[in-house]
Amino acid sequence: MAARDLRDLVVVITGAGRGMGAEYTQAFLEEGARVAALERSWEGEEAFREELDANELALTLTCDVANDQSVDDAYAAVIDRFGTVDVLINNAAFRTRDQQHEGALGITILETQDADWERAFATNVIGAVKVIRRFIRPMIEKQWGSIVNVSTTGSIPSHELWRPWSREQPYMASKAAMTNMSHYLADEVRQHNIAVNVVFPPGARTTGFDDRSAERVAKGMRPTSLSSRADTVVPVTRFLATQDASEGLTGKMFTAVTWNLEHGFGGPNAWLAPDPIGNPEMTQKLESGELGQRAPRFGGPMR
């Protein structure tokens, strides 16, 4: 059968300790799934890790997806604890805001450094492949599984939200590679009944967002529209976790805000997050209710 009950699944999430990853983690646990939460560093998220460690359905691990030994150790720990893997969510990412050199935000391609490209591709592409190579093994053995790769609308020139003016390289180039790889992988593992799909989150207010807004304002860059809540991606990802390649959906791309609207979870405004630094006027309208009803956390039919 194409769809399965989330309570029967073991879900592995990379970059699970903060931002969208933390939302995935909490949402799947709320559904009764067993969740392995992999995070490169839990520093600053110790309270969240303690909360997860107290949950018998959760396993927290420190894992650098760009390091072979680290990924091997994480895979062994997941199999030792849960015995299998049903769903893999490749969420870990090296973002523009993670570049360490001065002036990394809003720089042009010619102003980037080689290290920016090396780190972005090491995590966003090669790291994702390292994780897939390990965690797909139980899926192949039982001929069922689902892989969800988290990319971005800025990786697809034909997408309506394509934005070459945003100055987000090499992040966008690395995510374009991930999107491309996902389609090829979907075809390759279809014979094993494993679905591979891509989710495009909206620009979300996640870790470091407020600092980035302040830097954009200081640099005189164009004001951004309000970003979305980190949990905007949950409804579509929760759906894709139950898919397989024989009767379900595979080799597809899903824009989270569009999927939410089409499936009764509310339009873009329902998922907006406040941005008091970058856009105080729209934040006031959002918080006053002028922009309409807000979606419940993790999604639910709008009433």
NORVENQUI-V218713 format. One record per residue. N is the residue number from 1. OMEGA is omega in degrees with one decimal (none if undefined). D_LAST is the distance of its C-alpha to the last C-alpha in Angstrom with 1 decimal. Layout:
BEGIN
n = <N:N>
omega = <OMEGA:OMEGA>
d_last = <D_LAST:D_LAST>
END
This chain:
BEGIN
n = <1:2:3:4:5:6:7:8:9:10:11:12:13:14:15:16:17:18:19:20:21:22:23:24:25:26:27:28:29:30:31:32:33:34:35:36:37:38:39:40:41:42:43:44:45:46:47:48:49:50:51:52:53:54:55:56:57:58:59:60:61:62:63:64:65:66:67:68:69:70:71:72:73:74:75:76:77:78:79:80:81:82:83:84:85:86:87:88:89:90:91:92:93:94:95:96:97:98:99:100:101:102:103:104:105:106:107:108:109:110:111:112:113:114:115:116:117:118:119:120:121:122:123:124:125:126:127:128:129:130:131:132:133:134:135:136:137:138:139:140:141:142:143:144:145:146:147:148:149:150:151:152:153:154:155:156:157:158:159:160:161:162:163:164:165:166:167:168:169:170:171:172:173:174:175:176:177:178:179:180:181:182:183:184:185:186:187:188:189:190:191:192:193:194:195:196:197:198:199:200:201:202:203:204:205:206:207:208:209:210:211:212:213:214:215:216:217:218:219:220:221:222:223:224:225:226:227:228:229:230:231:232:233:234:235:236:237:238:239:240:241:242:243:244:245:246:247:248:249:250:251:252:253:254:255:256:257:258:259:260:261:262:263:264:265:266:267:268:269:270:271:272:273:274:275:276:277:278:279:280:281:282:283:284:285:286:287:288:289:290:291:292:293:294:295:296:297:298:299:300:301:302:303>
omega = <-173.6:-174.6:178.1:178.0:-178.8:-179.7:-179.8:-168.5:169.5:-174.7:176.9:-177.2:174.6:-175.8:-167.8:-171.1:-176.1:176.2:-179.5:179.7:178.4:178.2:175.1:-175.9:-177.5:-178.8:-179.7:175.8:178.7:178.9:178.6:176.8:170.1:-170.2:170.7:-176.3:-178.8:-178.2:-178.4:177.3:177.8:179.5:-177.5:-179.8:-176.8:-179.0:178.8:179.5:178.5:177.7:179.2:-178.3:178.5:-179.0:-176.2:179.0:-173.1:173.0:178.3:-178.4:171.3:-175.5:172.2:-174.1:179.9:-176.5:-176.3:-177.6:179.3:179.1:176.5:-178.5:179.7:179.2:-179.8:-179.3:179.0:179.7:179.1:-177.1:-171.7:176.1:-177.2:173.7:177.6:-173.5:174.8:175.7:179.3:-175.8:-178.3:-177.3:168.4:-172.4:177.1:-177.8:179.2:177.9:-168.4:-173.3:-176.7:175.4:-176.7:-177.5:175.2:-179.8:178.6:178.2:-178.8:179.9:179.1:177.1:179.2:-177.9:178.2:-178.2:-179.3:-178.5:-179.8:-178.5:178.8:-179.9:-168.6:-179.0:-176.4:178.2:178.2:179.0:177.1:-179.3:-179.5:-177.9:-179.5:-167.6:175.9:-174.6:179.1:178.2:178.7:-178.1:-176.9:176.3:174.3:175.8:179.2:176.1:177.8:178.6:-176.0:-178.2:-177.9:177.7:179.7:179.5:-174.7:-178.0:-177.8:-177.3:-178.3:179.5:173.1:-171.9:-178.1:178.1:-170.0:177.9:-176.6:175.6:8.5:-179.1:-176.2:179.7:-179.9:178.7:174.1:177.4:179.1:179.4:179.2:179.9:-176.8:-179.6:177.6:179.7:179.8:179.8:-176.9:-175.2:176.3:-179.0:179.1:178.7:179.0:177.7:174.0:-178.8:-178.7:175.9:174.8:175.6:170.5:168.6:-171.7:177.1:-178.8:-176.3:178.4:-175.6:-176.9:177.4:179.7:178.2:179.9:179.8:178.4:178.6:-179.1:-179.2:178.8:178.7:-175.7:178.7:177.4:170.8:-179.3:176.5:-178.2:174.2:-178.1:-177.8:178.3:-176.2:-172.6:-174.6:-177.8:179.7:176.3:177.1:-176.7:179.4:-177.9:-176.1:168.8:-174.4:-175.8:-179.0:-178.4:-178.7:176.6:-180.0:-176.8:174.5:-177.3:174.1:-169.9:-176.2:178.3:179.7:178.9:-179.4:-176.1:-175.5:171.8:179.8:178.4:179.0:-176.7:-178.1:-179.0:-175.3:-177.2:175.6:178.3:175.5:-174.7:179.8:-174.6:-177.3:-176.5:-178.4:179.8:177.0:178.6:179.2:179.8:-174.4:177.7:-178.8:-177.9:-178.2:174.9:-177.2:179.9:-176.7:173.9:-177.8:-178.9:175.9:178.1:-179.4:178.2:-179.1:none>
d_last = <30.9:28.6:25.8:26.5:24.9:24.4:26.2:29.3:29.5:31.5:29.9:32.1:30.7:33.1:32.5:30.3:31.2:29.4:26.8:24.8:27.2:26.2:22.5:23.5:25.7:23.4:20.6:23.1:24.6:21.4:21.2:24.8:26.7:30.1:30.1:33.2:32.4:35.1:35.8:38.9:39.0:37.2:38.9:36.6:34.0:36.2:33.8:31.1:33.8:34.9:31.4:31.3:34.9:34.0:31.6:33.5:31.2:31.9:35.0:35.6:38.4:40.0:40.4:41.6:40.6:43.5:46.0:47.2:48.3:45.1:43.1:45.6:45.3:41.5:41.6:44.3:42.3:39.1:41.2:43.1:40.0:37.7:40.2:38.2:35.5:32.7:30.6:31.8:29.7:32.1:30.4:33.6:34.7:37.3:35.7:37.3:36.8:38.8:41.9:44.5:47.0:47.0:44.9:42.9:39.8:39.9:43.2:44.4:45.5:49.1:48.5:46.9:49.1:50.0:48.5:45.0:45.1:46.7:44.1:41.1:42.4:43.6:40.2:37.8:39.9:42.8:40.9:38.1:40.8:42.6:39.5:38.8:42.4:42.2:38.8:38.9:41.9:40.2:37.8:40.9:42.6:40.0:38.9:35.2:33.2:30.7:31.4:28.9:30.6:28.8:30.2:29.3:28.7:31.9:33.9:33.4:35.3:33.5:30.0:28.4:28.0:31.7:33.2:36.9:37.2:35.4:38.5:37.1:40.0:41.0:37.4:36.3:39.4:39.0:35.4:36.6:39.1:36.5:34.4:37.6:38.7:35.5:36.0:39.6:38.7:36.1:39.0:41.5:39.5:38.0:41.0:39.9:36.4:34.9:31.9:32.1:29.3:28.6:25.5:25.4:23.5:22.8:25.2:23.9:24.8:26.8:30.3:32.6:30.1:31.0:34.7:34.3:32.6:35.5:38.0:36.5:36.7:40.3:41.3:40.1:37.8:35.1:32.0:29.1:25.6:23.1:22.9:19.9:19.2:21.3:18.6:17.3:19.7:18.6:16.2:18.9:21.7:20.4:20.3:23.8:25.3:25.2:27.0:30.7:33.1:34.1:31.0:28.3:27.9:30.7:32.2:29.1:27.5:23.8:22.4:19.5:17.5:18.1:17.2:13.9:13.0:14.6:12.9:9.1:9.4:9.3:12.5:15.5:14.6:11.7:14.5:17.3:19.8:22.1:25.6:27.7:30.9:30.4:28.0:27.9:26.8:23.6:23.0:23.2:20.7:18.2:18.9:18.8:15.3:17.0:15.6:11.9:9.0:10.3:9.4:10.3:13.9:15.0:11.7:8.9:6.3:3.8:0.0>
END
